[in-house]
């Protein structure tokens, strides 16, 4: 990307969940994340951060002290050159309701709950939710008019759009945490690049970018992870949910190309994936479509990979090496088979792919196992359910 020189750069965050306690971990992560972004900018050819956008749930319950705490950090860390836009959603309304939240947004931050700005020639459009995470007639009318105006300015330029809930059936998390009330409007504009949160799903998941009628990105969280798959031990909340501090740095150049970089605040690193959109107005060039599901390569357990199984109370503890490969692992299926080859237990666990520093091994405890002889099998799966081309196997007697 050496020939890519930005003329616009912004920070996009959501689901920060600032608390009333000024020592809350979310505020500490926010400070680190903003410092990281400015350090990155200062060490690049284009030195500025032109915009900061928070896409809803920046305050945990919308109480005044939470908003004041948030503003204090923004005032401390953001430079005067960085324009600020904030959108609200369900959590801002929890404390005193929607109208009170709108009043505080205006009084504390000097902002309206809708926004249409042009920065360095690029349109930024967004709307806060109403009635929790919905977009009623007033919001729909505002968005339709703003996008029509942005498209009239240029059909080639990317238009950046912000809403708190994901657009339904786009990025990972958008089925359970999505909203389709703006879909018909948005799908008229292929040059749209939308940013949404609400789900707390990891932004380094390859499914966190989606292209069909337009481009969509998930924006992560600075508070805790939640996932959009239900068949795991522990359900949708991973055991290390609190190790969540992610956001996006977004850039565009004079040729309308866009680069999106996911950031891990906890380690102060960019994740390995950087998304590239060279012609945002032309869907025939979209790379991040559902077609990726058919091209996912299987992972592989290396020759030196290991697996152990031992009895623990009325269960089995299984420890094994992570699979490797060009593609990352989403999860593992662990099967317990009896002497006849029948599956008597089957569980699934995350690979912890959402962490910048993934663990080298996975430990799983399978409970309530009857006495007997068993074979334990471990299979790795990709993000589109491609299974590993080999498996780990061991035996245990309970």
Secondary structure as UniProt FT lines:
FT   TURN            2..3
FT   STRAND          6..13
FT   TURN            22..23
FT   HELIX           25..42
FT   STRAND          51..55
FT   HELIX           64..77
FT   TURN            80..81
FT   STRAND          83..87
FT   HELIX           90..94
FT   TURN            95..96
FT   HELIX           98..109
FT   STRAND          114..119
FT   TURN            120..121
FT   STRAND          122..127
FT   TURN            131..133
FT   HELIX           137..153
FT   STRAND          159..167
FT   TURN            168..169
FT   TURN            172..176
FT   STRAND          178..179
FT   TURN            181..182
FT   HELIX           183..186
FT   TURN            187..188
FT   TURN            190..191
FT   STRAND          192..197
FT   TURN            203..204
FT   HELIX           206..208
FT   STRAND          209..211
FT   STRAND          215..218
FT   TURN            233..236
FT   TURN            239..242
FT   STRAND          246..253
FT   TURN            254..255
FT   STRAND          258..264
FT   TURN            265..268
FT   STRAND          269..277
FT   TURN            280..281
FT   HELIX           283..285
FT   TURN            290..291
FT   HELIX           292..295
FT   TURN            303..304
FT   STRAND          307..312
FT   TURN            313..314
FT   STRAND          315..321
FT   STRAND          331..337
FT   TURN            339..340
FT   STRAND          343..350
FT   TURN            353..354
FT   STRAND          361..366
FT   STRAND          373..381
FT   TURN            383..384
FT   STRAND          392..397
//
